[in-house]
Amino acid sequence: MSGIITAPAFNDVFTATKTSSTMRGFVTAIYEIGCLFGAIFILAFGDFLGRRRAIMMGGTIMILGVIIQVTAERNATPLAQFITGRVITGVGNGINTSTIPTYQAECSKTSNRGLLICIEGGVIAFATFLSGPPDLTWRFPIAFQIIFALVVAIPTYWLPESPRWLLTRGLHAEGTVVIAALRGLEIDAKETVLQRQIILDSIAASGYAGKKTTPLKACFTGGKTQHFRRMMLGVSSQFMQQVGGCNAVIYYFPILLESSIHQSHSISLLLGGINMIVYSIFATVSWFIIERAGRRKLFLWGT
């Protein structure tokens, strides 16, 4: 939204965003509210749905939200329609960003799990900067999200469910088949049996073996599992990242340059693009060093 929110073509359709900084902030931030709702939905129903169905649902919801956004017209109530579409798209994105890393972690080997999750996070950092006829300045970049949603949702139909989810629900035969397929082994191979037992031991260690879903209260338990401590480590790091203002820079960089440093609109957009390119480059760097440097060192360096 950083390059769209100040585009004249966008402001001509959504006139309130031209003069009101509050409305610009609302239109931008309401997407994050949708993401929050999507993440809460997965927290409540993710174990019931499974990873595949959740990912396909998230992609479908994102497509619906994008269509609502790009079909907004001046002669109707464009701002209300756009905001509604932003929330719906956010819900789909919240579902996927909560589910896809889990699916990756449950299907990957321990030797490349960090790399795969870094790739998933790094791809989020990539931005596409497009220009064209005035009305396409904002419609096309938003509509282009449909391509990525389709790439995520459609192939997932043919992918297997994660072995951990299958074993958690007592589907041991199906889980064993997936483990063997992911590693290119026979079902009765020693490595297949070993990996299945490791997952079963992990489920048992969580304290909720034999249950199809993990209750919310599990997040607030200590003892051997240290669920609460793990949750707080993840939550606090994400919280501090946001408090540091990273999203304010990503979303409002051109506006900040224009209003505070008094740069021209063109220069502000150019610097905003450079900012995102640098962001993408360093997000990509983690792909090559995560397994060598380790999570803790890389986290400290980035901080």
Buried (B, 14 or more C-beta within 10 A) or exposed (E): BBBBBBBEBBBBBBEBBBEEEEBBBBBBBBBBBBBEBBBBBBEEBBBEBBBBBBBBBBBBBBBBBBBBBBBBEEEEEBBEBBBBBBBBBBBBBBBBBBBBBBBBBBBBEEEEBBBBBBBBBBEEBEBEEEEEEEEBBBBBBBBEBBEBBBEBBEEBEEBBBBBBBBBBBEBEEBBBBBBBEBEEBEEEBEEBBEBBEEBBEEBEEBBBBEBEBBEEEBBEBEEEBEBBEEBBEEEEEEEEEEEEEEEBBBBBBBBBBBEEEEBEEEEBBBBBBEBBBEBBEEBBBBBEBBBEBEEEEBEEEEE
